[in-house]
Amino acid sequence: MNEKTARVFNGWLGLTMDERQEFDKAVRDFREQNESGRTRIRESVRKTADARMETGPLGRGCPCCGR
């Protein structure tokens, strides 16, 4: 497994079972979309992730990748 995939998988492993189901559904929904639907989903996720992203020194690792 490459490093990028391992980081994402490590983040998935840190989710609760409900969060994993939500994530898996989001991936399935994304795969079923055409390119414009995928673009819309990417933009929506990016906005949500950017709005919630913690920046600056945290004193602990990234909640997704552990770095």
PDB file with SEQRES, HELIX, SHEET and CRYST1 records, atoms N, CA, C and O in Angstrom:
SEQRES   1 A   67  MET ASN GLU LYS THR ALA ARG VAL PHE ASN GLY TRP LEU          
SEQRES   2 A   67  GLY LEU THR MET ASP GLU ARG GLN GLU PHE ASP LYS ALA          
SEQRES   3 A   67  VAL ARG ASP PHE ARG GLU GLN ASN GLU SER GLY ARG THR          
SEQRES   4 A   67  ARG ILE ARG GLU SER VAL ARG LYS THR ALA ASP ALA ARG          
SEQRES   5 A   67  MET GLU THR GLY PRO LEU GLY ARG GLY CYS PRO CYS CYS          
SEQRES   6 A   67  GLY ARG                                                      
HELIX    1 AA1 GLU A    3  LEU A   13  1                                  11    
HELIX    2 AA2 MET A   17  GLU A   32  1                                  16    
HELIX    3 AA3 GLU A   35  ARG A   52  1                                  18    
CRYST1    1.000    1.000    1.000  90.00  90.00  90.00 P 1           1          
ATOM      1  N   MET A   1       0.866  -1.173   0.000  1.00  0.00           N  
ATOM      2  CA  MET A   1       0.000   0.000   0.000  1.00  0.00           C  
ATOM      3  C   MET A   1       0.911   1.234   0.000  1.00  0.00           C  
ATOM      4  O   MET A   1       1.866   1.308   0.773  1.00  0.00           O  
ATOM      5  N   ASN A   2       0.609   2.187  -0.864  1.00  0.00           N  
ATOM      6  CA  ASN A   2       1.445   3.387  -0.882  1.00  0.00           C  
ATOM      7  C   ASN A   2       1.125   4.293   0.306  1.00  0.00           C  
ATOM      8  O   ASN A   2       0.113   4.113   0.985  1.00  0.00           O  
ATOM      9  N   GLU A   3       1.997   5.265   0.545  1.00  0.00           N  
ATOM     10  CA  GLU A   3       1.882   6.116   1.734  1.00  0.00           C  
ATOM     11  C   GLU A   3       0.573   6.908   1.773  1.00  0.00           C  
ATOM     12  O   GLU A   3      -0.054   7.022   2.826  1.00  0.00           O  
ATOM     13  N   LYS A   4       0.169   7.447   0.639  1.00  0.00           N  
ATOM     14  CA  LYS A   4      -1.054   8.251   0.588  1.00  0.00           C  
ATOM     15  C   LYS A   4      -2.282   7.395   0.926  1.00  0.00           C  
ATOM     16  O   LYS A   4      -3.149   7.808   1.697  1.00  0.00           O  
ATOM     17  N   THR A   5      -2.337   6.218   0.344  1.00  0.00           N  
ATOM     18  CA  THR A   5      -3.445   5.298   0.619  1.00  0.00           C  
ATOM     19  C   THR A   5      -3.431   4.873   2.079  1.00  0.00           C  
ATOM     20  O   THR A   5      -4.481   4.794   2.718  1.00  0.00           O  
ATOM     21  N   ALA A   6      -2.253   4.602   2.603  1.00  0.00           N  
ATOM     22  CA  ALA A   6      -2.140   4.192   4.002  1.00  0.00           C  
ATOM     23  C   ALA A   6      -2.628   5.294   4.943  1.00  0.00           C  
ATOM     24  O   ALA A   6      -3.270   5.002   5.952  1.00  0.00           O  
ATOM     25  N   ARG A   7      -2.329   6.557   4.623  1.00  0.00           N  
ATOM     26  CA  ARG A   7      -2.801   7.662   5.473  1.00  0.00           C  
ATOM     27  C   ARG A   7      -4.315   7.745   5.484  1.00  0.00           C  
ATOM     28  O   ARG A   7      -4.926   7.923   6.538  1.00  0.00           O  
ATOM     29  N   VAL A   8      -4.921   7.615   4.312  1.00  0.00           N  
ATOM     30  CA  VAL A   8      -6.389   7.665   4.243  1.00  0.00           C  
ATOM     31  C   VAL A   8      -6.995   6.483   4.987  1.00  0.00           C  
ATOM     32  O   VAL A   8      -7.961   6.646   5.732  1.00  0.00           O  
ATOM     33  N   PHE A   9      -6.431   5.290   4.788  1.00  0.00           N  
ATOM     34  CA  PHE A   9      -6.940   4.105   5.460  1.00  0.00           C  
ATOM     35  C   PHE A   9      -6.786   4.224   6.973  1.00  0.00           C  
ATOM     36  O   PHE A   9      -7.673   3.817   7.723  1.00  0.00           O  
ATOM     37  N   ASN A  10      -5.670   4.778   7.418  1.00  0.00           N  
ATOM     38  CA  ASN A  10      -5.459   4.999   8.851  1.00  0.00           C  
ATOM     39  C   ASN A  10      -6.523   5.945   9.408  1.00  0.00           C  
ATOM     40  O   ASN A  10      -7.021   5.732  10.513  1.00  0.00           O  
ATOM     41  N   GLY A  11      -6.872   6.979   8.659  1.00  0.00           N  
ATOM     42  CA  GLY A  11      -7.944   7.888   9.077  1.00  0.00           C  
ATOM     43  C   GLY A  11      -9.272   7.164   9.171  1.00  0.00           C  
ATOM     44  O   GLY A  11     -10.034   7.373  10.115  1.00  0.00           O  
ATOM     45  N   TRP A  12      -9.554   6.306   8.185  1.00  0.00           N  
ATOM     46  CA  TRP A  12     -10.799   5.525   8.183  1.00  0.00           C  
ATOM     47  C   TRP A  12     -10.857   4.601   9.394  1.00  0.00           C  
ATOM     48  O   TRP A  12     -11.913   4.438  10.005  1.00  0.00           O  
ATOM     49  N   LEU A  13      -9.718   3.993   9.743  1.00  0.00           N  
ATOM     50  CA  LEU A  13      -9.668   3.103  10.899  1.00  0.00           C  
ATOM     51  C   LEU A  13      -9.981   3.835  12.201  1.00  0.00           C  
ATOM     52  O   LEU A  13     -10.457   3.223  13.158  1.00  0.00           O  
ATOM     53  N   GLY A  14      -9.718   5.139  12.243  1.00  0.00           N  
ATOM     54  CA  GLY A  14      -9.982   5.933  13.439  1.00  0.00           C  
ATOM     55  C   GLY A  14     -11.431   6.371  13.581  1.00  0.00           C  
ATOM     56  O   GLY A  14     -11.790   6.997  14.579  1.00  0.00           O  
ATOM     57  N   LEU A  15     -12.268   6.055  12.603  1.00  0.00           N  
ATOM     58  CA  LEU A  15     -13.674   6.442  12.648  1.00  0.00           C  
ATOM     59  C   LEU A  15     -14.493   5.445  13.456  1.00  0.00           C  
ATOM     60  O   LEU A  15     -14.119   4.282  13.607  1.00  0.00           O  
ATOM     61  N   THR A  16     -15.616   5.927  13.967  1.00  0.00           N  
ATOM     62  CA  THR A  16     -16.567   5.011  14.596  1.00  0.00           C  
ATOM     63  C   THR A  16     -17.249   4.207  13.495  1.00  0.00           C  
ATOM     64  O   THR A  16     -17.120   4.533  12.315  1.00  0.00           O  
ATOM     65  N   MET A  17     -17.970   3.163  13.875  1.00  0.00           N  
ATOM     66  CA  MET A  17     -18.659   2.345  12.874  1.00  0.00           C  
ATOM     67  C   MET A  17     -19.663   3.186  12.074  1.00  0.00           C  
ATOM     68  O   MET A  17     -19.771   3.020  10.859  1.00  0.00           O  
ATOM     69  N   ASP A  18     -20.391   4.078  12.735  1.00  0.00           N  
ATOM     70  CA  ASP A  18     -21.345   4.945  12.026  1.00  0.00           C  
ATOM     71  C   ASP A  18     -20.622   5.864  11.049  1.00  0.00           C  
ATOM     72  O   ASP A  18     -21.088   6.073   9.929  1.00  0.00           O  
ATOM     73  N   GLU A  19     -19.482   6.414  11.471  1.00  0.00           N  
ATOM     74  CA  GLU A  19     -18.712   7.297  10.592  1.00  0.00           C  
ATOM     75  C   GLU A  19     -18.152   6.525   9.402  1.00  0.00           C  
ATOM     76  O   GLU A  19     -18.105   7.046   8.287  1.00  0.00           O  
ATOM     77  N   ARG A  20     -17.727   5.285   9.636  1.00  0.00           N  
ATOM     78  CA  ARG A  20     -17.237   4.460   8.530  1.00  0.00           C  
ATOM     79  C   ARG A  20     -18.342   4.205   7.515  1.00  0.00           C  
ATOM     80  O   ARG A  20     -18.106   4.262   6.308  1.00  0.00           O  
ATOM     81  N   GLN A  21     -19.552   3.924   8.003  1.00  0.00           N  
ATOM     82  CA  GLN A  21     -20.671   3.694   7.096  1.00  0.00           C  
ATOM     83  C   GLN A  21     -20.982   4.951   6.291  1.00  0.00           C  
ATOM     84  O   GLN A  21     -21.259   4.873   5.094  1.00  0.00           O  
ATOM     85  N   GLU A  22     -20.935   6.116   6.953  1.00  0.00           N  
ATOM     86  CA  GLU A  22     -21.171   7.387   6.268  1.00  0.00           C  
ATOM     87  C   GLU A  22     -20.101   7.620   5.195  1.00  0.00           C  
ATOM     88  O   GLU A  22     -20.413   8.026   4.075  1.00  0.00           O  
ATOM     89  N   PHE A  23     -18.839   7.359   5.548  1.00  0.00           N  
ATOM     90  CA  PHE A  23     -17.736   7.519   4.600  1.00  0.00           C  
ATOM     91  C   PHE A  23     -17.905   6.580   3.404  1.00  0.00           C  
ATOM     92  O   PHE A  23     -17.789   7.003   2.254  1.00  0.00           O  
ATOM     93  N   ASP A  24     -18.177   5.309   3.683  1.00  0.00           N  
ATOM     94  CA  ASP A  24     -18.342   4.325   2.616  1.00  0.00           C  
ATOM     95  C   ASP A  24     -19.489   4.705   1.681  1.00  0.00           C  
ATOM     96  O   ASP A  24     -19.381   4.536   0.467  1.00  0.00           O  
ATOM     97  N   LYS A  25     -20.583   5.214   2.240  1.00  0.00           N  
ATOM     98  CA  LYS A  25     -21.720   5.656   1.419  1.00  0.00           C  
ATOM     99  C   LYS A  25     -21.310   6.836   0.546  1.00  0.00           C  
ATOM    100  O   LYS A  25     -21.684   6.902  -0.624  1.00  0.00           O  
ATOM    101  N   ALA A  26     -20.544   7.765   1.108  1.00  0.00           N  
ATOM    102  CA  ALA A  26     -20.091   8.922   0.337  1.00  0.00           C  
ATOM    103  C   ALA A  26     -19.217   8.486  -0.840  1.00  0.00           C  
ATOM    104  O   ALA A  26     -19.329   9.041  -1.933  1.00  0.00           O  
ATOM    105  N   VAL A  27     -18.353   7.502  -0.623  1.00  0.00           N  
ATOM    106  CA  VAL A  27     -17.500   6.997  -1.705  1.00  0.00           C  
ATOM    107  C   VAL A  27     -18.363   6.331  -2.780  1.00  0.00           C  
ATOM    108  O   VAL A  27     -18.157   6.555  -3.973  1.00  0.00           O  
ATOM    109  N   ARG A  28     -19.330   5.511  -2.355  1.00  0.00           N  
ATOM    110  CA  ARG A  28     -20.223   4.871  -3.333  1.00  0.00           C  
ATOM    111  C   ARG A  28     -20.989   5.916  -4.135  1.00  0.00           C  
ATOM    112  O   ARG A  28     -21.081   5.819  -5.359  1.00  0.00           O  
ATOM    113  N   ASP A  29     -21.541   6.918  -3.446  1.00  0.00           N  
ATOM    114  CA  ASP A  29     -22.294   7.975  -4.126  1.00  0.00           C  
ATOM    115  C   ASP A  29     -21.403   8.714  -5.118  1.00  0.00           C  
ATOM    116  O   ASP A  29     -21.836   9.024  -6.228  1.00  0.00           O  
ATOM    117  N   PHE A  30     -20.165   8.996  -4.730  1.00  0.00           N  
ATOM    118  CA  PHE A  30     -19.224   9.700  -5.600  1.00  0.00           C  
ATOM    119  C   PHE A  30     -18.959   8.882  -6.869  1.00  0.00           C  
ATOM    120  O   PHE A  30     -18.954   9.423  -7.974  1.00  0.00           O  
ATOM    121  N   ARG A  31     -18.742   7.595  -6.701  1.00  0.00           N  
ATOM    122  CA  ARG A  31     -18.446   6.727  -7.849  1.00  0.00           C  
ATOM    123  C   ARG A  31     -19.608   6.640  -8.834  1.00  0.00           C  
ATOM    124  O   ARG A  31     -19.394   6.433 -10.029  1.00  0.00           O  
ATOM    125  N   GLU A  32     -20.825   6.796  -8.345  1.00  0.00           N  
ATOM    126  CA  GLU A  32     -22.006   6.680  -9.205  1.00  0.00           C  
ATOM    127  C   GLU A  32     -22.295   7.949 -10.003  1.00  0.00           C  
ATOM    128  O   GLU A  32     -23.129   7.928 -10.907  1.00  0.00           O  
ATOM    129  N   GLN A  33     -21.626   9.042  -9.686  1.00  0.00           N  
ATOM    130  CA  GLN A  33     -21.877  10.317 -10.339  1.00  0.00           C  
ATOM    131  C   GLN A  33     -21.146  10.433 -11.674  1.00  0.00           C  
ATOM    132  O   GLN A  33     -20.140   9.765 -11.911  1.00  0.00           O  
ATOM    133  N   ASN A  34     -21.680  11.305 -12.545  1.00  0.00           N  
ATOM    134  CA  ASN A  34     -20.940  11.669 -13.746  1.00  0.00           C  
ATOM    135  C   ASN A  34     -19.911  12.729 -13.348  1.00  0.00           C  
ATOM    136  O   ASN A  34     -19.836  13.097 -12.175  1.00  0.00           O  
ATOM    137  N   GLU A  35     -19.128  13.220 -14.290  1.00  0.00           N  
ATOM    138  CA  GLU A  35     -18.031  14.136 -13.954  1.00  0.00           C  
ATOM    139  C   GLU A  35     -18.527  15.432 -13.313  1.00  0.00           C  
ATOM    140  O   GLU A  35     -17.887  15.935 -12.389  1.00  0.00           O  
ATOM    141  N   SER A  36     -19.641  15.982 -13.775  1.00  0.00           N  
ATOM    142  CA  SER A  36     -20.123  17.227 -13.163  1.00  0.00           C  
ATOM    143  C   SER A  36     -20.612  16.975 -11.734  1.00  0.00           C  
ATOM    144  O   SER A  36     -20.440  17.826 -10.862  1.00  0.00           O  
ATOM    145  N   GLY A  37     -21.216  15.823 -11.495  1.00  0.00           N  
ATOM    146  CA  GLY A  37     -21.636  15.468 -10.144  1.00  0.00           C  
ATOM    147  C   GLY A  37     -20.440  15.279  -9.227  1.00  0.00           C  
ATOM    148  O   GLY A  37     -20.476  15.669  -8.060  1.00  0.00           O  
ATOM    149  N   ARG A  38     -19.373  14.676  -9.761  1.00  0.00           N  
ATOM    150  CA  ARG A  38     -18.155  14.484  -8.973  1.00  0.00           C  
ATOM    151  C   ARG A  38     -17.503  15.821  -8.637  1.00  0.00           C  
ATOM    152  O   ARG A  38     -17.003  16.021  -7.530  1.00  0.00           O  
ATOM    153  N   THR A  39     -17.515  16.724  -9.598  1.00  0.00           N  
ATOM    154  CA  THR A  39     -16.957  18.061  -9.352  1.00  0.00           C  
ATOM    155  C   THR A  39     -17.736  18.761  -8.257  1.00  0.00           C  
ATOM    156  O   THR A  39     -17.144  19.382  -7.374  1.00  0.00           O  
ATOM    157  N   ARG A  40     -19.047  18.671  -8.302  1.00  0.00           N  
ATOM    158  CA  ARG A  40     -19.901  19.294  -7.285  1.00  0.00           C  
ATOM    159  C   ARG A  40     -19.606  18.704  -5.894  1.00  0.00           C  
ATOM    160  O   ARG A  40     -19.522  19.437  -4.909  1.00  0.00           O  
ATOM    161  N   ILE A  41     -19.454  17.391  -5.830  1.00  0.00           N  
ATOM    162  CA  ILE A  41     -19.152  16.734  -4.551  1.00  0.00           C  
ATOM    163  C   ILE A  41     -17.776  17.163  -4.051  1.00  0.00           C  
ATOM    164  O   ILE A  41     -17.614  17.468  -2.869  1.00  0.00           O  
ATOM    165  N   ARG A  42     -16.776  17.190  -4.949  1.00  0.00           N  
ATOM    166  CA  ARG A  42     -15.427  17.616  -4.545  1.00  0.00           C  
ATOM    167  C   ARG A  42     -15.456  19.008  -3.935  1.00  0.00           C  
ATOM    168  O   ARG A  42     -14.859  19.239  -2.884  1.00  0.00           O  
ATOM    169  N   GLU A  43     -16.148  19.936  -4.590  1.00  0.00           N  
ATOM    170  CA  GLU A  43     -16.216  21.312  -4.092  1.00  0.00           C  
ATOM    171  C   GLU A  43     -16.915  21.373  -2.741  1.00  0.00           C  
ATOM    172  O   GLU A  43     -16.472  22.093  -1.847  1.00  0.00           O  
ATOM    173  N   SER A  44     -17.985  20.637  -2.587  1.00  0.00           N  
ATOM    174  CA  SER A  44     -18.722  20.621  -1.321  1.00  0.00           C  
ATOM    175  C   SER A  44     -17.864  20.060  -0.188  1.00  0.00           C  
ATOM    176  O   SER A  44     -17.824  20.621   0.907  1.00  0.00           O  
ATOM    177  N   VAL A  45     -17.186  18.962  -0.458  1.00  0.00           N  
ATOM    178  CA  VAL A  45     -16.339  18.347   0.567  1.00  0.00           C  
ATOM    179  C   VAL A  45     -15.175  19.262   0.910  1.00  0.00           C  
ATOM    180  O   VAL A  45     -14.831  19.420   2.081  1.00  0.00           O  
ATOM    181  N   ARG A  46     -14.573  19.861  -0.097  1.00  0.00           N  
ATOM    182  CA  ARG A  46     -13.450  20.769   0.132  1.00  0.00           C  
ATOM    183  C   ARG A  46     -13.870  21.941   1.017  1.00  0.00           C  
ATOM    184  O   ARG A  46     -13.147  22.315   1.940  1.00  0.00           O  
ATOM    185  N   LYS A  47     -15.027  22.515   0.738  1.00  0.00           N  
ATOM    186  CA  LYS A  47     -15.506  23.642   1.562  1.00  0.00           C  
ATOM    187  C   LYS A  47     -15.752  23.202   2.998  1.00  0.00           C  
ATOM    188  O   LYS A  47     -15.384  23.906   3.938  1.00  0.00           O  
ATOM    189  N   THR A  48     -16.369  22.046   3.169  1.00  0.00           N  
ATOM    190  CA  THR A  48     -16.640  21.537   4.511  1.00  0.00           C  
ATOM    191  C   THR A  48     -15.339  21.239   5.245  1.00  0.00           C  
ATOM    192  O   THR A  48     -15.182  21.608   6.409  1.00  0.00           O  
ATOM    193  N   ALA A  49     -14.412  20.579   4.575  1.00  0.00           N  
ATOM    194  CA  ALA A  49     -13.133  20.219   5.204  1.00  0.00           C  
ATOM    195  C   ALA A  49     -12.328  21.470   5.546  1.00  0.00           C  
ATOM    196  O   ALA A  49     -11.744  21.548   6.627  1.00  0.00           O  
ATOM    197  N   ASP A  50     -12.290  22.454   4.639  1.00  0.00           N  
ATOM    198  CA  ASP A  50     -11.541  23.687   4.889  1.00  0.00           C  
ATOM    199  C   ASP A  50     -12.134  24.463   6.056  1.00  0.00           C  
ATOM    200  O   ASP A  50     -11.398  25.056   6.845  1.00  0.00           O  
ATOM    201  N   ALA A  51     -13.461  24.465   6.173  1.00  0.00           N  
ATOM    202  CA  ALA A  51     -14.118  25.208   7.251  1.00  0.00           C  
ATOM    203  C   ALA A  51     -13.829  24.587   8.609  1.00  0.00           C  
ATOM    204  O   ALA A  51     -13.815  25.292   9.618  1.00  0.00           O  
ATOM    205  N   ARG A  52     -13.600  23.280   8.649  1.00  0.00           N  
ATOM    206  CA  ARG A  52     -13.381  22.579   9.905  1.00  0.00           C  
ATOM    207  C   ARG A  52     -11.906  22.313  10.192  1.00  0.00           C  
ATOM    208  O   ARG A  52     -11.562  21.831  11.271  1.00  0.00           O  
ATOM    209  N   MET A  53     -11.030  22.623   9.231  1.00  0.00           N  
ATOM    210  CA  MET A  53      -9.627  22.282   9.379  1.00  0.00           C  
ATOM    211  C   MET A  53      -8.987  23.083  10.502  1.00  0.00           C  
ATOM    212  O   MET A  53      -9.151  24.300  10.588  1.00  0.00           O  
ATOM    213  N   GLU A  54      -8.260  22.385  11.357  1.00  0.00           N  
ATOM    214  CA  GLU A  54      -7.526  23.032  12.428  1.00  0.00           C  
ATOM    215  C   GLU A  54      -6.159  23.419  11.875  1.00  0.00           C  
ATOM    216  O   GLU A  54      -5.489  22.606  11.239  1.00  0.00           O  
ATOM    217  N   THR A  55      -5.753  24.646  12.117  1.00  0.00           N  
ATOM    218  CA  THR A  55      -4.462  25.088  11.629  1.00  0.00           C  
ATOM    219  C   THR A  55      -3.605  25.545  12.792  1.00  0.00           C  
ATOM    220  O   THR A  55      -4.109  25.815  13.883  1.00  0.00           O  
ATOM    221  N   GLY A  56      -2.324  25.628  12.554  1.00  0.00           N  
ATOM    222  CA  GLY A  56      -1.405  26.072  13.589  1.00  0.00           C  
ATOM    223  C   GLY A  56      -0.951  24.913  14.442  1.00  0.00           C  
ATOM    224  O   GLY A  56      -1.390  23.779  14.253  1.00  0.00           O  
ATOM    225  N   PRO A  57      -0.066  25.201  15.387  1.00  0.00           N  
ATOM    226  CA  PRO A  57       0.446  24.125  16.238  1.00  0.00           C  
ATOM    227  C   PRO A  57      -0.668  23.529  17.087  1.00  0.00           C  
ATOM    228  O   PRO A  57      -1.384  24.237  17.795  1.00  0.00           O  
ATOM    229  N   LEU A  58      -0.793  22.230  17.000  1.00  0.00           N  
ATOM    230  CA  LEU A  58      -1.880  21.557  17.705  1.00  0.00           C  
ATOM    231  C   LEU A  58      -1.405  20.854  18.968  1.00  0.00           C  
ATOM    232  O   LEU A  58      -2.196  20.589  19.874  1.00  0.00           O  
ATOM    233  N   GLY A  59      -0.111  20.552  19.027  1.00  0.00           N  
ATOM    234  CA  GLY A  59       0.382  19.802  20.159  1.00  0.00           C  
ATOM    235  C   GLY A  59       0.039  18.319  20.066  1.00  0.00           C  
ATOM    236  O   GLY A  59       0.362  17.542  20.965  1.00  0.00           O  
ATOM    237  N   ARG A  60      -0.610  17.938  18.988  1.00  0.00           N  
ATOM    238  CA  ARG A  60      -0.927  16.537  18.736  1.00  0.00           C  
ATOM    239  C   ARG A  60      -0.945  16.347  17.228  1.00  0.00           C  
ATOM    240  O   ARG A  60      -0.893  17.324  16.480  1.00  0.00           O  
ATOM    241  N   GLY A  61      -1.015  15.137  16.787  1.00  0.00           N  
ATOM    242  CA  GLY A  61      -0.977  14.842  15.355  1.00  0.00           C  
ATOM    243  C   GLY A  61      -2.281  15.145  14.657  1.00  0.00           C  
ATOM    244  O   GLY A  61      -3.300  15.427  15.286  1.00  0.00           O  
ATOM    245  N   CYS A  62      -2.223  15.079  13.357  1.00  0.00           N  
ATOM    246  CA  CYS A  62      -3.408  15.272  12.506  1.00  0.00           C  
ATOM    247  C   CYS A  62      -4.440  14.215  12.848  1.00  0.00           C  
ATOM    248  O   CYS A  62      -4.089  13.039  12.950  1.00  0.00           O  
ATOM    249  N   PRO A  63      -5.711  14.589  13.031  1.00  0.00           N  
ATOM    250  CA  PRO A  63      -6.736  13.600  13.370  1.00  0.00           C  
ATOM    251  C   PRO A  63      -6.994  12.609  12.248  1.00  0.00           C  
ATOM    252  O   PRO A  63      -7.539  11.533  12.491  1.00  0.00           O  
ATOM    253  N   CYS A  64      -6.608  12.957  11.009  1.00  0.00           N  
ATOM    254  CA  CYS A  64      -6.836  12.035   9.880  1.00  0.00           C  
ATOM    255  C   CYS A  64      -5.650  11.107   9.672  1.00  0.00           C  
ATOM    256  O   CYS A  64      -5.798   9.885   9.685  1.00  0.00           O  
ATOM    257  N   CYS A  65      -4.468  11.694   9.481  1.00  0.00           N  
ATOM    258  CA  CYS A  65      -3.322  10.872   9.107  1.00  0.00           C  
ATOM    259  C   CYS A  65      -2.391  10.540  10.258  1.00  0.00           C  
ATOM    260  O   CYS A  65      -1.515   9.688  10.110  1.00  0.00           O  
ATOM    261  N   GLY A  66      -2.558  11.194  11.408  1.00  0.00           N  
ATOM    262  CA  GLY A  66      -1.722  10.911  12.559  1.00  0.00           C  
ATOM    263  C   GLY A  66      -0.395  11.654  12.588  1.00  0.00           C  
ATOM    264  O   GLY A  66       0.361  11.518  13.549  1.00  0.00           O  
ATOM    265  N   ARG A  67      -0.099  12.429  11.565  1.00  0.00           N  
ATOM    266  CA  ARG A  67       1.170  13.171  11.517  1.00  0.00           C  
ATOM    267  C   ARG A  67       1.125  14.383  12.406  1.00  0.00           C  
ATOM    268  O   ARG A  67       2.105  15.124  12.489  1.00  0.00           O  
TER     269      ARG A  67                                                      
END                                                                             
